């Protein structure tokens, strides 16, 4: 099982120079992937509670630094050589799909094909209002925008006509290095989210779920894949943790047995020294262990 790393952008100690050093050190220590999530604006009193916490409170404050994930990962690609880069997640229904396709292709091109595109439909209706995008049709809009982006990544001449978007015949370059396009992973824990994975995805990204919850989702995803004549083993299962669950060798082993392909840890220490101490601990205890060592 691989070990990924959520970049600590919400930590005020994590300056650009520190983020660069963390990325480079994570690569040297053997981490598989770097992750960065997305919120284009934040609210002091959001209408919707954060679904990843029992009390509905997000782990980041409304004044937290949240740089654009695709731009930041593109920047970090220039300081790294091997480690993969992933959004965790990008809120596609809020974005213009033509620009997003361009940014994704550029990141994949400049990184030498190291990008995994993790997609979500969002949980905060205030953020959609700020982007002047309808909330209720975000799931359908997401599917259509994914198709627009695929046309731009894959077709010599791209064209699309749908309910939400009209793309006239055009050309977009560079194309992604990974063919036909970067892997598409989808976040979420609802039945509809699992259906999106089975229909469109090569990965399922889930955050702060217990091993039992992960195993249940994996079984349902297996059923949905079989119904679509897909090989369930083609779908990668990625789990990220922040602070809801303790992280230990024993806990990670539970997730491996539950079917997790990549376990994504987070650095939550208050100081720079804490961040690097945690990074070294994760590397020492988790990275590079094979299944036998874990269990």
HELIX and SHEET records of a PDB file:
HELIX    1   1 UNK A   16  UNK A   29  1                                  14    
HELIX    2   2 UNK A   69  UNK A   77  1                                   9    
HELIX    3   3 UNK A   92  UNK A   94  5                                   3    
HELIX    4   4 UNK A   97  UNK A  110  1                                  14    
HELIX    5   5 UNK A  125  UNK A  130  1                                   6    
HELIX    6   6 UNK A  138  UNK A  154  1                                  17    
HELIX    7   7 UNK A  191  UNK A  200  1                                  10    
HELIX    8   8 UNK A  211  UNK A  227  1                                  17    
HELIX    9   9 UNK A  232  UNK A  234  5                                   3    
HELIX   10  10 UNK A  249  UNK A  257  1                                   9    
HELIX   11  11 UNK A  272  UNK A  285  1                                  14    
HELIX   12  12 UNK A  291  UNK A  294  1                                   4    
SHEET    1   A 9 UNK A  90  UNK A  91  0                                        
SHEET    2   A 9 UNK A 115  UNK A 120  1                                        
SHEET    3   A 9 UNK A  84  UNK A  87  1                                        
SHEET    4   A 9 UNK A  33  UNK A  36  1                                        
SHEET    5   A 9 UNK A   2  UNK A   6  1                                        
SHEET    6   A 9 UNK A 262  UNK A 266  1                                        
SHEET    7   A 9 UNK A 236  UNK A 240  1                                        
SHEET    8   A 9 UNK A 203  UNK A 207  1                                        
SHEET    9   A 9 UNK A 183  UNK A 187  1                                        
SHEET    1   B 2 UNK A 158  UNK A 161  0                                        
SHEET    2   B 2 UNK A 166  UNK A 170 -1                                        
END                                                                             
